[in-house]
Amino acid sequence: MDCLFCRIIAGEIPSTKVYENDKVYAFRDINPQAPTHILIVPKQHLADASELKGENAAVAADIFAAAAEIAKSEGLTGGFRVVTNCGDDACQSVHHLHFHLLGGTKMAEKMS
């Protein structure tokens, strides 16, 4: 498989890791959209959120548990945003399920 995020998780492509456990890997985005912009990816390859089903739904819980830990370690006491894009129309550029943790600034109310 030639998935960019699978290769990052495997250590074949360098990243700035901020968190890792047996199910989740998180690293700094190379094109940050906020002062803190971290990508949180499951180690299990899923193309996007539409592939979350009953048998693998725990992946979402793992991601959000990691997001809470990362936000605390990054000092995001004023709040943070967690976003995922699903499919080409949503501008998903890497087809491996991932969530953007954004913070460190007051976010705009409108997301589009």
Biopython code that builds the backbone (N, CA, C, O; Angstrom):
import numpy as np
from Bio.PDB.StructureBuilder import StructureBuilder

atoms = [
    (1, "MET", "N", (0.859, -1.180, 0.000)),
    (1, "MET", "CA", (0.000, 0.000, 0.000)),
    (1, "MET", "C", (0.902, 1.241, 0.000)),
    (1, "MET", "O", (1.909, 1.291, 0.707)),
    (2, "ASP", "N", (0.530, 2.214, -0.788)),
    (2, "ASP", "CA", (1.320, 3.430, -0.888)),
    (2, "ASP", "C", (0.575, 4.602, -0.247)),
    (2, "ASP", "O", (0.365, 5.639, -0.877)),
    (3, "CYS", "N", (0.183, 4.423, 1.004)),
    (3, "CYS", "CA", (-0.539, 5.453, 1.738)),
    (3, "CYS", "C", (0.471, 6.309, 2.498)),
    (3, "CYS", "O", (1.280, 5.792, 3.268)),
    (4, "LEU", "N", (0.419, 7.617, 2.276)),
    (4, "LEU", "CA", (1.330, 8.543, 2.929)),
    (4, "LEU", "C", (1.317, 8.385, 4.443)),
    (4, "LEU", "O", (2.379, 8.307, 5.060)),
    (5, "PHE", "N", (0.143, 8.337, 5.049)),
    (5, "PHE", "CA", (0.068, 8.261, 6.504)),
    (5, "PHE", "C", (0.510, 6.895, 7.017)),
    (5, "PHE", "O", (1.105, 6.819, 8.092)),
    (6, "CYS", "N", (0.242, 5.823, 6.294)),
    (6, "CYS", "CA", (0.741, 4.502, 6.694)),
    (6, "CYS", "C", (2.266, 4.511, 6.688)),
    (6, "CYS", "O", (2.897, 3.920, 7.564)),
    (7, "ARG", "N", (2.853, 5.176, 5.709)),
    (7, "ARG", "CA", (4.315, 5.265, 5.634)),
    (7, "ARG", "C", (4.888, 6.138, 6.755)),
    (7, "ARG", "O", (5.968, 5.851, 7.271)),
    (8, "ILE", "N", (4.177, 7.192, 7.129)),
    (8, "ILE", "CA", (4.603, 8.013, 8.265)),
    (8, "ILE", "C", (4.546, 7.195, 9.554)),
    (8, "ILE", "O", (5.491, 7.212, 10.344)),
    (9, "ILE", "N", (3.454, 6.488, 9.765)),
    (9, "ILE", "CA", (3.299, 5.651, 10.958)),
    (9, "ILE", "C", (4.415, 4.603, 11.023)),
    (9, "ILE", "O", (4.941, 4.316, 12.099)),
    (10, "ALA", "N", (4.769, 4.037, 9.873)),
    (10, "ALA", "CA", (5.813, 3.011, 9.808)),
    (10, "ALA", "C", (7.226, 3.583, 9.977)),
    (10, "ALA", "O", (8.192, 2.832, 10.110)),
    (11, "GLY", "N", (7.339, 4.912, 9.972)),
    (11, "GLY", "CA", (8.642, 5.547, 10.121)),
    (11, "GLY", "C", (9.415, 5.661, 8.817)),
    (11, "GLY", "O", (10.594, 6.014, 8.829)),
    (12, "GLU", "N", (8.775, 5.368, 7.696)),
    (12, "GLU", "CA", (9.428, 5.467, 6.387)),
    (12, "GLU", "C", (9.549, 6.911, 5.921)),
    (12, "GLU", "O", (10.440, 7.244, 5.139)),
    (13, "ILE", "N", (8.655, 7.767, 6.402)),
    (13, "ILE", "CA", (8.657, 9.195, 6.082)),
    (13, "ILE", "C", (8.727, 9.937, 7.406)),
    (13, "ILE", "O", (7.943, 9.646, 8.310)),
    (14, "PRO", "N", (9.647, 10.889, 7.547)),
    (14, "PRO", "CA", (9.783, 11.588, 8.831)),
    (14, "PRO", "C", (8.573, 12.460, 9.158)),
    (14, "PRO", "O", (7.898, 12.987, 8.273)),
    (15, "SER", "N", (8.327, 12.591, 10.445)),
    (15, "SER", "CA", (7.267, 13.472, 10.942)),
    (15, "SER", "C", (7.699, 13.977, 12.309)),
    (15, "SER", "O", (8.635, 13.458, 12.917)),
    (16, "THR", "N", (6.997, 15.000, 12.776)),
    (16, "THR", "CA", (7.253, 15.517, 14.116)),
    (16, "THR", "C", (6.180, 14.928, 15.026)),
    (16, "THR", "O", (5.107, 15.503, 15.209)),
    (17, "LYS", "N", (6.500, 13.771, 15.587)),
    (17, "LYS", "CA", (5.546, 13.039, 16.426)),
    (17, "LYS", "C", (5.300, 13.800, 17.721)),
    (17, "LYS", "O", (6.230, 14.302, 18.352)),
    (18, "VAL", "N", (4.017, 13.878, 18.108)),
    (18, "VAL", "CA", (3.669, 14.475, 19.391)),
    (18, "VAL", "C", (2.992, 13.470, 20.323)),
    (18, "VAL", "O", (2.880, 13.711, 21.525)),
    (19, "TYR", "N", (2.537, 12.334, 19.761)),
    (19, "TYR", "CA", (1.815, 11.352, 20.579)),
    (19, "TYR", "C", (1.793, 10.029, 19.826)),
    (19, "TYR", "O", (1.699, 9.986, 18.599)),
    (20, "GLU", "N", (1.884, 8.951, 20.604)),
    (20, "GLU", "CA", (1.728, 7.628, 20.002)),
    (20, "GLU", "C", (1.346, 6.637, 21.091)),
    (20, "GLU", "O", (1.868, 6.669, 22.205)),
    (21, "ASN", "N", (0.424, 5.764, 20.735)),
    (21, "ASN", "CA", (0.141, 4.593, 21.559)),
    (21, "ASN", "C", (-0.045, 3.418, 20.606)),
    (21, "ASN", "O", (0.305, 3.533, 19.432)),
    (22, "ASP", "N", (-0.574, 2.315, 21.061)),
    (22, "ASP", "CA", (-0.679, 1.139, 20.196)),
    (22, "ASP", "C", (-1.729, 1.279, 19.095)),
    (22, "ASP", "O", (-1.736, 0.477, 18.161)),
    (23, "LYS", "N", (-2.617, 2.274, 19.177)),
    (23, "LYS", "CA", (-3.690, 2.421, 18.186)),
    (23, "LYS", "C", (-3.665, 3.720, 17.403)),
    (23, "LYS", "O", (-4.265, 3.809, 16.331)),
    (24, "VAL", "N", (-2.971, 4.740, 17.929)),
    (24, "VAL", "CA", (-3.039, 6.088, 17.368)),
    (24, "VAL", "C", (-1.636, 6.681, 17.227)),
    (24, "VAL", "O", (-0.752, 6.434, 18.048)),
    (25, "TYR", "N", (-1.459, 7.461, 16.175)),
    (25, "TYR", "CA", (-0.218, 8.197, 15.956)),
    (25, "TYR", "C", (-0.606, 9.646, 15.668)),
    (25, "TYR", "O", (-1.543, 9.892, 14.909)),
    (26, "ALA", "N", (0.093, 10.599, 16.259)),
    (26, "ALA", "CA", (-0.215, 12.015, 16.037)),
    (26, "ALA", "C", (1.071, 12.783, 15.762)),
    (26, "ALA", "O", (2.106, 12.543, 16.384)),
    (27, "PHE", "N", (0.979, 13.713, 14.814)),
    (27, "PHE", "CA", (2.151, 14.488, 14.411)),
    (27, "PHE", "C", (1.730, 15.866, 13.942)),
    (27, "PHE", "O", (0.571, 16.095, 13.599)),
    (28, "ARG", "N", (2.692, 16.783, 13.932)),
    (28, "ARG", "CA", (2.412, 18.162, 13.526)),
    (28, "ARG", "C", (2.183, 18.245, 12.013)),
    (28, "ARG", "O", (2.902, 17.632, 11.224)),
    (29, "ASP", "N", (1.169, 19.015, 11.634)),
    (29, "ASP", "CA", (0.873, 19.231, 10.221)),
    (29, "ASP", "C", (1.981, 20.090, 9.604)),
    (29, "ASP", "O", (2.442, 21.049, 10.223)),
    (30, "ILE", "N", (2.404, 19.746, 8.393)),
    (30, "ILE", "CA", (3.480, 20.509, 7.744)),
    (30, "ILE", "C", (2.980, 21.818, 7.139)),
    (30, "ILE", "O", (3.782, 22.663, 6.742)),
    (31, "ASN", "N", (1.666, 21.990, 7.068)),
    (31, "ASN", "CA", (1.066, 23.224, 6.559)),
    (31, "ASN", "C", (0.019, 23.696, 7.577)),
    (31, "ASN", "O", (-1.179, 23.636, 7.301)),
    (32, "PRO", "N", (0.459, 24.163, 8.742)),
    (32, "PRO", "CA", (-0.490, 24.446, 9.823)),
    (32, "PRO", "C", (-1.479, 25.558, 9.494)),
    (32, "PRO", "O", (-1.134, 26.576, 8.895)),
    (33, "GLN", "N", (-2.728, 25.322, 9.910)),
    (33, "GLN", "CA", (-3.814, 26.278, 9.724)),
    (33, "GLN", "C", (-4.149, 27.017, 11.012)),
    (33, "GLN", "O", (-5.058, 27.846, 11.045)),
    (34, "ALA", "N", (-3.404, 26.710, 12.079)),
    (34, "ALA", "CA", (-3.564, 27.366, 13.384)),
    (34, "ALA", "C", (-2.219, 27.232, 14.095)),
    (34, "ALA", "O", (-1.383, 26.428, 13.683)),
    (35, "PRO", "N", (-2.002, 28.006, 15.152)),
    (35, "PRO", "CA", (-0.726, 27.884, 15.865)),
    (35, "PRO", "C", (-0.422, 26.450, 16.308)),
    (35, "PRO", "O", (0.728, 26.014, 16.263)),
    (36, "THR", "N", (-1.445, 25.727, 16.730)),
    (36, "THR", "CA", (-1.312, 24.297, 17.007)),
    (36, "THR", "C", (-2.165, 23.568, 15.971)),
    (36, "THR", "O", (-3.380, 23.756, 15.912)),
    (37, "HIS", "N", (-1.522, 22.740, 15.161)),
    (37, "HIS", "CA", (-2.241, 21.959, 14.150)),
    (37, "HIS", "C", (-1.588, 20.583, 14.110)),
    (37, "HIS", "O", (-0.493, 20.406, 13.576)),
    (38, "ILE", "N", (-2.281, 19.631, 14.681)),
    (38, "ILE", "CA", (-1.769, 18.268, 14.808)),
    (38, "ILE", "C", (-2.726, 17.310, 14.114)),
    (38, "ILE", "O", (-3.944, 17.410, 14.264)),
    (39, "LEU", "N", (-2.162, 16.384, 13.354)),
    (39, "LEU", "CA", (-2.953, 15.341, 12.709)),
    (39, "LEU", "C", (-2.945, 14.113, 13.601)),
    (39, "LEU", "O", (-1.891, 13.672, 14.059)),
    (40, "ILE", "N", (-4.120, 13.567, 13.842)),
    (40, "ILE", "CA", (-4.263, 12.364, 14.656)),
    (40, "ILE", "C", (-4.818, 11.273, 13.750)),
    (40, "ILE", "O", (-5.900, 11.412, 13.181)),
    (41, "VAL", "N", (-4.062, 10.188, 13.625)),
    (41, "VAL", "CA", (-4.444, 9.117, 12.691)),
    (41, "VAL", "C", (-4.485, 7.781, 13.412)),
    (41, "VAL", "O", (-3.652, 7.515, 14.279)),
    (42, "PRO", "N", (-5.450, 6.941, 13.059)),
    (42, "PRO", "CA", (-5.416, 5.589, 13.597)),
    (42, "PRO", "C", (-4.328, 4.795, 12.876)),
    (42, "PRO", "O", (-4.067, 5.019, 11.694)),
    (43, "LYS", "N", (-3.708, 3.881, 13.583)),
    (43, "LYS", "CA", (-2.698, 3.041, 12.940)),
    (43, "LYS", "C", (-3.347, 2.061, 11.963)),
    (43, "LYS", "O", (-2.720, 1.628, 10.996)),
    (44, "GLN", "N", (-4.579, 1.724, 12.220)),
    (44, "GLN", "CA", (-5.349, 0.887, 11.295)),
    (44, "GLN", "C", (-5.745, 1.734, 10.090)),
    (44, "GLN", "O", (-6.286, 2.827, 10.257)),
    (45, "HIS", "N", (-5.484, 1.249, 8.887)),
    (45, "HIS", "CA", (-5.836, 2.026, 7.703)),
    (45, "HIS", "C", (-7.335, 1.945, 7.445)),
    (45, "HIS", "O", (-7.889, 0.866, 7.236)),
    (46, "LEU", "N", (-7.971, 3.096, 7.464)),
    (46, "LEU", "CA", (-9.354, 3.280, 7.024)),
    (46, "LEU", "C", (-9.308, 4.497, 6.123)),
    (46, "LEU", "O", (-8.623, 5.469, 6.441)),
    (47, "ALA", "N", (-10.012, 4.470, 5.019)),
    (47, "ALA", "CA", (-9.932, 5.572, 4.057)),
    (47, "ALA", "C", (-10.489, 6.874, 4.622)),
    (47, "ALA", "O", (-9.900, 7.937, 4.425)),
    (48, "ASP", "N", (-11.608, 6.801, 5.316)),
    (48, "ASP", "CA", (-12.236, 8.004, 5.862)),
    (48, "ASP", "C", (-13.302, 7.607, 6.864)),
    (48, "ASP", "O", (-13.481, 6.422, 7.146)),
    (49, "ALA", "N", (-14.007, 8.580, 7.399)),
    (49, "ALA", "CA", (-14.997, 8.338, 8.450)),
    (49, "ALA", "C", (-16.153, 7.464, 7.985)),
    (49, "ALA", "O", (-16.824, 6.842, 8.809)),
    (50, "SER", "N", (-16.395, 7.406, 6.683)),
    (50, "SER", "CA", (-17.496, 6.564, 6.200)),
    (50, "SER", "C", (-17.193, 5.079, 6.374)),
    (50, "SER", "O", (-18.095, 4.250, 6.261)),
    (51, "GLU", "N", (-15.938, 4.733, 6.647)),
    (51, "GLU", "CA", (-15.582, 3.332, 6.872)),
    (51, "GLU", "C", (-15.698, 2.919, 8.340)),
    (51, "GLU", "O", (-15.432, 1.766, 8.679)),
    (52, "LEU", "N", (-16.092, 3.846, 9.210)),
    (52, "LEU", "CA", (-16.310, 3.486, 10.607)),
    (52, "LEU", "C", (-17.622, 2.730, 10.726)),
    (52, "LEU", "O", (-18.686, 3.243, 10.377)),
    (53, "LYS", "N", (-17.533, 1.517, 11.219)),
    (53, "LYS", "CA", (-18.702, 0.637, 11.394)),
    (53, "LYS", "C", (-18.681, 0.090, 12.810)),
    (53, "LYS", "O", (-17.768, 0.392, 13.577)),
    (54, "GLY", "N", (-19.660, -0.699, 13.158)),
    (54, "GLY", "CA", (-19.741, -1.262, 14.501)),
    (54, "GLY", "C", (-18.474, -1.959, 14.955)),
    (54, "GLY", "O", (-18.033, -1.771, 16.089)),
    (55, "GLU", "N", (-17.884, -2.764, 14.084)),
    (55, "GLU", "CA", (-16.709, -3.559, 14.470)),
    (55, "GLU", "C", (-15.433, -2.732, 14.634)),
    (55, "GLU", "O", (-14.477, -3.195, 15.257)),
    (56, "ASN", "N", (-15.404, -1.523, 14.088)),
    (56, "ASN", "CA", (-14.198, -0.697, 14.233)),
    (56, "ASN", "C", (-14.506, 0.699, 14.784)),
    (56, "ASN", "O", (-13.657, 1.589, 14.726)),
    (57, "ALA", "N", (-15.694, 0.888, 15.306)),
    (57, "ALA", "CA", (-16.105, 2.205, 15.805)),
    (57, "ALA", "C", (-15.241, 2.683, 16.970)),
    (57, "ALA", "O", (-15.183, 3.883, 17.235)),
    (58, "ALA", "N", (-14.574, 1.774, 17.665)),
    (58, "ALA", "CA", (-13.708, 2.162, 18.786)),
    (58, "ALA", "C", (-12.557, 3.040, 18.313)),
    (58, "ALA", "O", (-11.951, 3.750, 19.116)),
    (59, "VAL", "N", (-12.248, 3.001, 17.017)),
    (59, "VAL", "CA", (-11.198, 3.861, 16.455)),
    (59, "VAL", "C", (-11.514, 5.329, 16.755)),
    (59, "VAL", "O", (-10.622, 6.095, 17.119)),
    (60, "ALA", "N", (-12.769, 5.714, 16.605)),
    (60, "ALA", "CA", (-13.159, 7.109, 16.862)),
    (60, "ALA", "C", (-12.942, 7.461, 18.329)),
    (60, "ALA", "O", (-12.474, 8.558, 18.634)),
    (61, "ALA", "N", (-13.270, 6.559, 19.231)),
    (61, "ALA", "CA", (-13.045, 6.810, 20.658)),
    (61, "ALA", "C", (-11.554, 6.939, 20.951)),
    (61, "ALA", "O", (-11.148, 7.786, 21.747)),
    (62, "ASP", "N", (-10.744, 6.107, 20.317)),
    (62, "ASP", "CA", (-9.293, 6.186, 20.497)),
    (62, "ASP", "C", (-8.757, 7.541, 20.045)),
    (62, "ASP", "O", (-7.905, 8.134, 20.707)),
    (63, "ILE", "N", (-9.260, 8.024, 18.914)),
    (63, "ILE", "CA", (-8.835, 9.319, 18.375)),
    (63, "ILE", "C", (-9.190, 10.446, 19.344)),
    (63, "ILE", "O", (-8.351, 11.294, 19.649)),
    (64, "PHE", "N", (-10.434, 10.454, 19.826)),
    (64, "PHE", "CA", (-10.866, 11.551, 20.698)),
    (64, "PHE", "C", (-10.201, 11.487, 22.071)),
    (64, "PHE", "O", (-9.957, 12.529, 22.681)),
    (65, "ALA", "N", (-9.905, 10.295, 22.565)),
    (65, "ALA", "CA", (-9.150, 10.178, 23.818)),
    (65, "ALA", "C", (-7.744, 10.750, 23.626)),
    (65, "ALA", "O", (-7.227, 11.455, 24.493)),
    (66, "ALA", "N", (-7.133, 10.437, 22.480)),
    (66, "ALA", "CA", (-5.807, 10.985, 22.178)),
    (66, "ALA", "C", (-5.879, 12.504, 22.034)),
    (66, "ALA", "O", (-5.001, 13.215, 22.522)),
    (67, "ALA", "N", (-6.916, 13.003, 21.369)),
    (67, "ALA", "CA", (-7.063, 14.452, 21.180)),
    (67, "ALA", "C", (-7.108, 15.174, 22.526)),
    (67, "ALA", "O", (-6.489, 16.225, 22.688)),
    (68, "ALA", "N", (-7.834, 14.619, 23.484)),
    (68, "ALA", "CA", (-7.923, 15.245, 24.805)),
    (68, "ALA", "C", (-6.558, 15.269, 25.489)),
    (68, "ALA", "O", (-6.183, 16.278, 26.086)),
    (69, "GLU", "N", (-5.820, 14.177, 25.407)),
    (69, "GLU", "CA", (-4.480, 14.126, 26.008)),
    (69, "GLU", "C", (-3.522, 15.106, 25.335)),
    (69, "GLU", "O", (-2.759, 15.808, 25.999)),
    (70, "ILE", "N", (-3.579, 15.138, 24.011)),
    (70, "ILE", "CA", (-2.685, 16.023, 23.260)),
    (70, "ILE", "C", (-3.006, 17.484, 23.563)),
    (70, "ILE", "O", (-2.101, 18.287, 23.793)),
    (71, "ALA", "N", (-4.291, 17.829, 23.561)),
    (71, "ALA", "CA", (-4.689, 19.216, 23.852)),
    (71, "ALA", "C", (-4.181, 19.646, 25.222)),
    (71, "ALA", "O", (-3.710, 20.770, 25.390)),
    (72, "LYS", "N", (-4.278, 18.758, 26.190)),
    (72, "LYS", "CA", (-3.782, 19.087, 27.533)),
    (72, "LYS", "C", (-2.272, 19.283, 27.502)),
    (72, "LYS", "O", (-1.761, 20.245, 28.076)),
    (73, "SER", "N", (-1.554, 18.384, 26.839)),
    (73, "SER", "CA", (-0.086, 18.498, 26.810)),
    (73, "SER", "C", (0.384, 19.707, 26.005)),
    (73, "SER", "O", (1.481, 20.218, 26.233)),
    (74, "GLU", "N", (-0.441, 20.167, 25.064)),
    (74, "GLU", "CA", (-0.109, 21.349, 24.262)),
    (74, "GLU", "C", (-0.547, 22.643, 24.932)),
    (74, "GLU", "O", (-0.291, 23.726, 24.406)),
    (75, "GLY", "N", (-1.206, 22.546, 26.087)),
    (75, "GLY", "CA", (-1.634, 23.730, 26.820)),
    (75, "GLY", "C", (-2.820, 24.445, 26.209)),
    (75, "GLY", "O", (-2.952, 25.660, 26.357)),
    (76, "LEU", "N", (-3.680, 23.721, 25.529)),
    (76, "LEU", "CA", (-4.842, 24.337, 24.866)),
    (76, "LEU", "C", (-5.997, 24.485, 25.852)),
    (76, "LEU", "O", (-7.065, 23.902, 25.662)),
    (77, "THR", "N", (-5.774, 25.269, 26.907)),
    (77, "THR", "CA", (-6.746, 25.422, 27.989)),
    (77, "THR", "C", (-7.974, 26.237, 27.581)),
    (77, "THR", "O", (-9.028, 26.114, 28.204)),
    (78, "GLY", "N", (-7.850, 27.065, 26.548)),
    (78, "GLY", "CA", (-8.970, 27.885, 26.101)),
    (78, "GLY", "C", (-9.898, 27.166, 25.148)),
    (78, "GLY", "O", (-10.951, 27.693, 24.789)),
    (79, "GLY", "N", (-9.524, 25.978, 24.736)),
    (79, "GLY", "CA", (-10.345, 25.183, 23.823)),
    (79, "GLY", "C", (-9.576, 24.796, 22.580)),
    (79, "GLY", "O", (-8.472, 25.278, 22.325)),
    (80, "PHE", "N", (-10.189, 23.913, 21.814)),
    (80, "PHE", "CA", (-9.584, 23.426, 20.575)),
    (80, "PHE", "C", (-10.689, 22.886, 19.682)),
    (80, "PHE", "O", (-11.828, 22.702, 20.113)),
    (81, "ARG", "N", (-10.332, 22.639, 18.446)),
    (81, "ARG", "CA", (-11.276, 22.118, 17.460)),
    (81, "ARG", "C", (-10.710, 20.810, 16.911)),
    (81, "ARG", "O", (-9.504, 20.686, 16.698)),
    (82, "VAL", "N", (-11.595, 19.838, 16.686)),
    (82, "VAL", "CA", (-11.221, 18.571, 16.050)),
    (82, "VAL", "C", (-12.097, 18.416, 14.820)),
    (82, "VAL", "O", (-13.324, 18.453, 14.909)),
    (83, "VAL", "N", (-11.444, 18.239, 13.649)),
    (83, "VAL", "CA", (-12.159, 18.203, 12.373)),
    (83, "VAL", "C", (-11.651, 17.035, 11.540)),
    (83, "VAL", "O", (-10.460, 16.724, 11.564)),
    (84, "THR", "N", (-12.549, 16.391, 10.804)),
    (84, "THR", "CA", (-12.136, 15.411, 9.812)),
    (84, "THR", "C", (-12.843, 15.712, 8.500)),
    (84, "THR", "O", (-13.992, 16.154, 8.486)),
    (85, "ASN", "N", (-12.153, 15.472, 7.415)),
    (85, "ASN", "CA", (-12.728, 15.623, 6.084)),
    (85, "ASN", "C", (-12.997, 14.225, 5.548)),
    (85, "ASN", "O", (-12.202, 13.310, 5.762)),
    (86, "CYS", "N", (-14.109, 14.062, 4.858)),
    (86, "CYS", "CA", (-14.509, 12.742, 4.378)),
    (86, "CYS", "C", (-14.805, 12.825, 2.886)),
    (86, "CYS", "O", (-15.883, 13.262, 2.482)),
    (87, "GLY", "N", (-13.847, 12.406, 2.076)),
    (87, "GLY", "CA", (-14.032, 12.369, 0.627)),
    (87, "GLY", "C", (-13.510, 13.593, -0.093)),
    (87, "GLY", "O", (-13.167, 14.607, 0.516)),
    (88, "ASP", "N", (-13.461, 13.466, -1.403)),
    (88, "ASP", "CA", (-12.892, 14.508, -2.251)),
    (88, "ASP", "C", (-13.652, 15.839, -2.167)),
    (88, "ASP", "O", (-13.030, 16.902, -2.160)),
    (89, "ASP", "N", (-14.979, 15.792, -2.105)),
    (89, "ASP", "CA", (-15.752, 17.037, -2.038)),
    (89, "ASP", "C", (-15.504, 17.803, -0.743)),
    (89, "ASP", "O", (-15.739, 19.010, -0.681)),
    (90, "ALA", "N", (-15.030, 17.111, 0.286)),
    (90, "ALA", "CA", (-14.695, 17.762, 1.554)),
    (90, "ALA", "C", (-13.213, 18.143, 1.612)),
    (90, "ALA", "O", (-12.709, 18.569, 2.651)),
    (91, "CYS", "N", (-12.530, 17.983, 0.478)),
    (91, "CYS", "CA", (-11.094, 18.308, 0.364)),
    (91, "CYS", "C", (-10.203, 17.401, 1.191)),
    (91, "CYS", "O", (-9.184, 17.842, 1.722)),
    (92, "GLN", "N", (-10.586, 16.126, 1.303)),
    (92, "GLN", "CA", (-9.704, 15.166, 1.964)),
    (92, "GLN", "C", (-8.549, 14.889, 1.015)),
    (92, "GLN", "O", (-8.754, 14.342, -0.068)),
    (93, "SER", "N", (-7.343, 15.259, 1.409)),
    (93, "SER", "CA", (-6.194, 15.131, 0.507)),
    (93, "SER", "C", (-5.437, 13.828, 0.689)),
    (93, "SER", "O", (-4.782, 13.365, -0.245)),
    (94, "VAL", "N", (-5.511, 13.223, 1.872)),
    (94, "VAL", "CA", (-4.888, 11.920, 2.109)),
    (94, "VAL", "C", (-6.009, 10.969, 2.518)),
    (94, "VAL", "O", (-6.716, 11.218, 3.495)),
    (95, "HIS", "N", (-6.166, 9.895, 1.780)),
    (95, "HIS", "CA", (-7.280, 8.978, 2.027)),
    (95, "HIS", "C", (-6.906, 7.903, 3.041)),
    (95, "HIS", "O", (-6.930, 6.702, 2.770)),
    (96, "HIS", "N", (-6.560, 8.400, 4.214)),
    (96, "HIS", "CA", (-6.375, 7.608, 5.433)),
    (96, "HIS", "C", (-7.082, 8.427, 6.499)),
    (96, "HIS", "O", (-6.754, 9.597, 6.698)),
    (97, "LEU", "N", (-8.039, 7.835, 7.183)),
    (97, "LEU", "CA", (-8.804, 8.557, 8.200)),
    (97, "LEU", "C", (-7.861, 9.357, 9.094)),
    (97, "LEU", "O", (-6.904, 8.812, 9.645)),
    (98, "HIS", "N", (-8.134, 10.630, 9.230)),
    (98, "HIS", "CA", (-7.335, 11.476, 10.112)),
    (98, "HIS", "C", (-8.177, 12.641, 10.608)),
    (98, "HIS", "O", (-9.132, 13.078, 9.966)),
    (99, "PHE", "N", (-7.784, 13.119, 11.767)),
    (99, "PHE", "CA", (-8.471, 14.233, 12.401)),
    (99, "PHE", "C", (-7.464, 15.347, 12.627)),
    (99, "PHE", "O", (-6.322, 15.096, 13.013)),
    (100, "HIS", "N", (-7.892, 16.573, 12.387)),
    (100, "HIS", "CA", (-7.068, 17.756, 12.613)),
    (100, "HIS", "C", (-7.417, 18.308, 13.988)),
    (100, "HIS", "O", (-8.578, 18.620, 14.254)),
    (101, "LEU", "N", (-6.429, 18.430, 14.858)),
    (101, "LEU", "CA", (-6.605, 19.092, 16.139)),
    (101, "LEU", "C", (-6.031, 20.492, 15.956)),
    (101, "LEU", "O", (-4.841, 20.658, 15.687)),
    (102, "LEU", "N", (-6.887, 21.490, 16.104)),
    (102, "LEU", "CA", (-6.516, 22.886, 15.873)),
    (102, "LEU", "C", (-6.738, 23.703, 17.141)),
    (102, "LEU", "O", (-7.754, 23.552, 17.819)),
    (103, "GLY", "N", (-5.783, 24.563, 17.449)),
    (103, "GLY", "CA", (-5.941, 25.399, 18.638)),
    (103, "GLY", "C", (-4.848, 26.432, 18.731)),
    (103, "GLY", "O", (-4.066, 26.626, 17.801)),
    (104, "GLY", "N", (-4.809, 27.088, 19.866)),
    (104, "GLY", "CA", (-3.800, 28.098, 20.108)),
    (104, "GLY", "C", (-4.216, 29.489, 19.658)),
    (104, "GLY", "O", (-3.415, 30.423, 19.697)),
    (105, "THR", "N", (-5.454, 29.629, 19.237)),
    (105, "THR", "CA", (-5.985, 30.924, 18.812)),
    (105, "THR", "C", (-7.508, 30.875, 18.923)),
    (105, "THR", "O", (-8.089, 29.793, 19.012)),
    (106, "LYS", "N", (-8.144, 32.017, 18.918)),
    (106, "LYS", "CA", (-9.619, 32.077, 18.876)),
    (106, "LYS", "C", (-10.035, 31.688, 17.465)),
    (106, "LYS", "O", (-9.626, 32.321, 16.492)),
    (107, "MET", "N", (-10.842, 30.654, 17.359)),
    (107, "MET", "CA", (-11.293, 30.154, 16.059)),
    (107, "MET", "C", (-12.457, 30.992, 15.534)),
    (107, "MET", "O", (-13.233, 31.571, 16.295)),
    (108, "ALA", "N", (-12.548, 31.034, 14.216)),
    (108, "ALA", "CA", (-13.705, 31.685, 13.596)),
    (108, "ALA", "C", (-14.937, 30.843, 13.861)),
    (108, "ALA", "O", (-14.863, 29.616, 13.908)),
    (109, "GLU", "N", (-16.059, 31.501, 14.033)),
    (109, "GLU", "CA", (-17.300, 30.768, 14.290)),
    (109, "GLU", "C", (-17.736, 29.998, 13.046)),
    (109, "GLU", "O", (-18.209, 28.865, 13.145)),
    (110, "LYS", "N", (-17.576, 30.611, 11.887)),
    (110, "LYS", "CA", (-17.963, 29.969, 10.631)),
    (110, "LYS", "C", (-16.825, 29.071, 10.164)),
    (110, "LYS", "O", (-15.664, 29.480, 10.183)),
    (111, "MET", "N", (-17.146, 27.865, 9.752)),
    (111, "MET", "CA", (-16.111, 26.899, 9.381)),
    (111, "MET", "C", (-15.916, 26.768, 7.882)),
    (111, "MET", "O", (-15.085, 25.966, 7.454)),
    (112, "SER", "N", (-16.621, 27.493, 7.088)),
    (112, "SER", "CA", (-16.434, 27.346, 5.635)),
    (112, "SER", "C", (-15.679, 28.517, 5.052)),
    (112, "SER", "O", (-15.435, 28.556, 3.846)),
]
sb = StructureBuilder()
sb.init_structure("model")
sb.init_model(0)
sb.init_chain("A")
sb.init_seg("    ")
for serial, (resi, resn, name, xyz) in enumerate(atoms, 1):
    if name == "N":
        sb.init_residue(resn, " ", resi, " ")
    sb.init_atom(name, np.array(xyz, "f"), 0.0, 1.0, " ", f" {name:<3s}", serial, name[0])
structure = sb.get_structure()
